[in-house]
């Protein structure tokens, strides 16, 4: 990977981090309503994985999806406006934090039902084959979704029908407030792929380059051989499950230990050590991203509320 791409990956991770920190601030000020699930700590997963696909490939995620939307290139101002529930939001202010959708960039949305989007991703894979195309689908979900029935049904069909889907479990070790070890029989999730005769692999989700490399290999298999893959990407969220979660089920010692593996800090150290970026350039990038995030908030605050007649649009009848 060339230096320019490495720098862009770092920039994307930093943008997600600063955007999410600002979203938390706005939520505490009462400017964002509903549920709000932050991606702080998991940035390397979305950035590394999405760096391995083409612009015409598809991405679909669960409700912790602000980072994925930013990684595919959705404008920060339109995501922030969506969090504010404004008419200029990427989902016209109707979706909020959990339902960001960007059809222009083939981002097929955040989905609030745990595991509910996994069969949708499988259906997109079927459509790609049906139309004779060579795109792939990245399907992101949390560890809690692995215990749902549709996860197993989807992997079974994807294997049987040779669908170009990469199923990416972002295992942050907690399904809401329940530890994976208390909720799942057999902690090695990636081994479940064996039951469906597809490749399964464990990935360090705190290392953006490892995510990029292993997702890239899965993408090549899916694109050229129509072989789906299940990746267990082990990561860690530094905040609670949502903004309403004080995360008292974790010790401070555990969180502090995980913060030593912060994907943004460790990647920055790597780029400095290899002479790819200087401390001065990092400071410039910080200022640039702070300005982008501040502008996104300003845009959201000044944007109009959705008109009442929109209640009757975009609905099934």
Beta strands, then each sheet from edge to edge (+ up, - down):
strand 1: 58-62
strand 2: 107-111
strand 3: 137-142
strand 4: 165-171
strand 5: 174-175
strand 6: 178-179
strand 7: 199-204
strand 8: 229-234
sheet 1: 2+ 1+ 3+ 4+ 8+ 7+
sheet 2: 5+ 6-
end
